[in-house]
Amino acid sequence: MKILIVEDDKGISDFVIPELEHEGYETCLAETGREALEKFNSENPDLILLDIMLPELNGLEVLRRIRTVSTVPVILETARGETIDKINGLNLGADDYIPKPFEIEELLARINALFRRISFSSAKESVLTLRNLKLNTDRMTATIVNEEIKLSKTEFQLLKLLLENQGKVLSRSKLIDEIWGKDHFIDENTIDVYIGYLRTKIAEHTDGEYIKTVRGVGYIMG
């Protein structure tokens, strides 16, 4: 699990990052609001620890922009006693908040509890996710930023197979065998056509690249 720490106070980041890495988390750091948005797009974190008081863009504005494209979990760092910041943050879509200064044990407990809630929810509903793309295999629905993507049965099966194998290159012949079976003769160009359909439908909701072509081999999702 990767955690993006958005914090301009070097004393806090130097304290938090080693503790998180000791617990097995991968970390990346942003020290301004604009850098936070850049790191969010490039690093694809699983959780964001977001300070409200930041240079260039404050944390609430960063949160607002992230929530237009993603449901990634966010824990806000708030000044102790600043109730309005907590309320505004929760209204903008923050999942939790922690007042500063904080003990590392409390932060770890909040992070672990949030990951447990997400894991339980995903397992309960059989949800496959990649950034802001979610595929509910029980309901046979797909959403991006909570907007439903209309998929045909074959498109759904193809997207499900790619999501189940995130980070793995799947050949066209492998995709054909899994979706249509080994006894069916399906031209490999058919896969290219359906990948094109999926890319077009995803692009209607987000600019992010989800399905990449591995030339001469097949496709990878990640």
C-alpha positions as CSV (number, residue, x, y, z in Angstrom):
1,M,0.0,0.0,0.0
2,K,1.3,3.4,-1.0
3,I,0.6,6.5,1.1
4,L,1.1,10.1,-0.2
5,I,2.1,12.4,2.6
6,V,1.2,16.0,1.8
7,E,3.0,18.1,4.4
8,D,5.2,21.2,4.2
9,D,6.5,20.9,7.8
10,K,9.8,18.9,7.4
11,G,9.8,18.0,11.1
12,I,6.4,16.2,10.7
13,S,7.3,14.5,7.5
14,D,10.7,13.3,8.8
15,F,8.9,11.9,11.8
16,V,5.9,10.3,9.9
17,I,7.6,8.7,6.9
18,P,10.1,6.4,8.7
19,E,7.3,5.2,11.0
20,L,5.0,4.4,8.1
21,E,7.8,2.6,6.2
22,H,8.6,0.6,9.3
23,E,5.0,-0.6,9.3
24,G,5.4,-1.8,5.7
25,Y,3.8,1.1,3.8
26,E,5.4,2.6,0.7
27,T,5.5,6.4,0.9
28,C,5.9,9.5,-1.3
29,L,6.0,13.1,-0.2
30,A,4.6,16.4,-1.5
31,E,5.3,19.7,0.2
32,T,2.9,22.0,-1.7
33,G,-0.7,21.8,-2.9
34,R,0.3,21.8,-6.6
35,E,2.9,19.1,-6.0
36,A,0.3,17.1,-4.2
37,L,-1.9,17.0,-7.3
38,E,1.1,16.1,-9.5
39,K,2.1,13.2,-7.1
40,F,-1.5,12.0,-6.9
41,N,-1.6,11.7,-10.7
42,S,1.9,10.1,-11.1
43,E,2.1,7.9,-8.0
44,N,-1.5,6.5,-7.8
45,P,-1.5,6.3,-3.9
46,D,-3.8,4.1,-2.0
47,L,-4.3,6.7,0.7
48,I,-3.5,10.4,1.2
49,L,-2.5,12.0,4.5
50,L,-3.3,15.7,3.7
51,D,-2.4,18.8,5.7
52,I,-4.8,21.7,5.3
53,M,-2.3,24.5,5.6
54,L,-0.1,24.3,2.5
55,P,1.7,26.6,0.1
56,E,0.3,27.4,-3.3
57,L,-3.0,25.5,-2.8
58,N,-4.5,24.7,0.6
59,G,-5.4,21.2,1.5
60,L,-9.2,21.7,1.1
61,E,-8.7,22.9,-2.5
62,V,-6.5,19.9,-3.1
63,L,-9.1,17.6,-1.7
64,R,-11.9,19.2,-3.8
65,R,-9.9,18.7,-7.0
66,I,-9.0,15.1,-6.1
67,R,-12.7,14.3,-5.4
68,T,-13.7,15.3,-8.9
69,V,-11.7,12.3,-10.3
70,S,-11.1,9.8,-7.4
71,T,-12.5,8.2,-4.3
72,V,-9.0,7.5,-2.9
73,P,-9.1,7.5,1.0
74,V,-8.0,10.9,2.5
75,I,-7.1,11.6,6.1
76,L,-6.9,15.4,6.8
77,E,-4.4,16.9,9.3
78,T,-6.2,19.7,11.1
79,A,-5.2,22.2,13.6
80,R,-6.4,21.2,17.0
81,G,-9.8,22.9,17.8
82,E,-10.4,24.0,14.3
83,T,-13.9,22.6,14.0
84,I,-14.7,24.4,10.8
85,D,-11.8,22.8,9.0
86,K,-13.0,19.4,10.1
87,I,-16.5,20.0,8.9
88,N,-15.4,21.5,5.6
89,G,-13.1,18.6,5.0
90,L,-15.7,16.0,5.7
91,N,-18.2,17.8,3.5
92,L,-15.6,17.8,0.7
93,G,-15.2,14.0,1.0
94,A,-12.4,13.4,3.5
95,D,-12.7,10.0,5.1
96,D,-11.2,10.9,8.4
97,Y,-9.2,13.7,10.2
98,I,-6.5,13.8,12.8
99,P,-5.7,16.9,14.9
100,K,-2.1,18.1,15.1
101,P,0.1,17.5,17.0
102,F,-0.7,13.7,17.0
103,E,0.9,10.6,18.3
104,I,2.1,8.1,15.6
105,E,0.1,5.4,17.3
106,E,-3.1,7.3,16.7
107,L,-2.2,8.0,13.1
108,L,-1.4,4.3,12.4
109,A,-4.6,3.2,14.1
110,R,-6.7,5.5,11.8
111,I,-4.8,4.4,8.7
112,N,-5.3,0.7,9.5
113,A,-8.9,1.2,10.4
114,L,-9.6,3.0,7.1
115,F,-7.9,0.2,5.1
116,R,-9.9,-2.4,7.0
117,R,-13.1,-0.7,6.1
118,I,-12.2,-0.5,2.5
119,S,-11.1,-4.1,2.3
120,F,-14.3,-5.2,4.0
121,S,-16.5,-3.2,1.7
122,S,-14.7,-4.4,-1.4
123,A,-14.8,-8.1,-0.3
124,K,-18.5,-7.8,0.7
125,E,-19.5,-6.5,-2.7
126,S,-16.8,-8.2,-4.8
127,V,-15.5,-4.9,-6.1
128,L,-12.4,-4.7,-8.4
129,T,-10.8,-1.2,-8.4
130,L,-8.1,0.7,-10.2
131,R,-7.8,4.3,-9.1
132,N,-11.2,5.8,-9.7
133,L,-12.5,2.9,-11.8
134,K,-14.7,0.3,-9.9
135,L,-16.2,-2.9,-11.2
136,N,-18.8,-4.6,-9.1
137,T,-18.8,-8.2,-10.2
138,D,-21.9,-9.1,-8.2
139,R,-24.1,-6.3,-9.7
140,M,-22.2,-6.4,-13.0
141,T,-21.8,-2.6,-13.0
142,A,-18.8,-0.4,-13.7
143,T,-18.3,3.2,-12.5
144,I,-15.7,6.0,-12.8
145,V,-16.0,8.8,-10.2
146,N,-19.3,7.3,-9.3
147,E,-20.6,7.7,-12.8
148,E,-21.8,4.4,-14.4
149,I,-20.2,3.2,-17.6
150,K,-22.6,1.3,-19.9
151,L,-20.9,-1.9,-20.9
152,S,-22.0,-4.9,-23.1
153,K,-21.6,-8.4,-21.6
154,T,-18.4,-8.9,-23.6
155,E,-17.0,-5.5,-22.6
156,F,-17.7,-6.3,-18.9
157,Q,-16.0,-9.7,-19.1
158,L,-13.0,-8.2,-20.8
159,L,-12.7,-5.4,-18.3
160,K,-13.1,-7.9,-15.4
161,L,-10.4,-10.1,-16.7
162,L,-8.0,-7.1,-17.1
163,L,-8.7,-5.8,-13.6
164,E,-8.3,-9.3,-12.1
165,N,-4.8,-9.4,-13.7
166,Q,-3.6,-5.8,-13.0
167,G,0.1,-5.4,-13.8
168,K,0.2,-8.5,-15.9
169,V,0.4,-8.6,-19.7
170,L,-2.4,-10.6,-21.2
171,S,-2.0,-11.8,-24.8
172,R,-4.8,-11.6,-27.3
173,S,-5.0,-15.3,-27.5
174,K,-5.3,-15.6,-23.7
175,L,-8.1,-13.0,-23.6
176,I,-10.0,-14.9,-26.4
177,D,-9.6,-18.2,-24.6
178,E,-10.9,-16.8,-21.3
179,I,-13.9,-14.9,-22.8
180,W,-15.0,-17.1,-25.7
181,G,-13.4,-20.4,-24.8
182,K,-10.8,-22.5,-26.6
183,D,-13.3,-24.1,-29.0
184,H,-14.3,-20.8,-30.6
185,F,-12.5,-19.3,-33.5
186,I,-12.3,-15.5,-32.9
187,D,-9.9,-13.3,-34.8
188,E,-7.4,-11.5,-32.6
189,N,-8.4,-8.2,-34.2
190,T,-11.8,-8.7,-32.4
191,I,-9.9,-8.1,-29.1
192,D,-8.4,-4.9,-30.4
193,V,-11.9,-3.7,-31.4
194,Y,-13.3,-4.4,-27.9
195,I,-10.3,-2.8,-26.2
196,G,-11.1,0.3,-28.4
197,Y,-14.7,0.3,-27.2
198,L,-13.5,0.1,-23.5
199,R,-11.0,2.9,-23.9
200,T,-13.6,5.2,-25.6
201,K,-16.1,4.6,-22.8
202,I,-13.5,5.2,-20.0
203,A,-12.3,8.3,-21.8
204,E,-15.8,9.8,-21.7
205,H,-15.4,10.1,-17.9
206,T,-11.6,10.6,-17.2
207,D,-8.4,11.5,-19.0
208,G,-6.4,8.8,-17.2
209,E,-4.9,5.9,-19.2
210,Y,-6.0,2.5,-17.8
211,I,-5.4,0.0,-20.6
212,K,-1.9,0.0,-22.2
213,T,-0.9,-1.8,-25.4
214,V,2.2,-4.0,-25.2
215,R,3.2,-4.1,-28.8
216,G,3.2,-7.5,-30.4
217,V,1.9,-9.2,-27.3
218,G,-1.4,-7.9,-25.9
219,Y,-2.6,-5.6,-23.2
220,I,-2.0,-4.6,-19.6
221,M,-4.1,-2.7,-17.1
222,G,-2.5,-0.5,-14.5
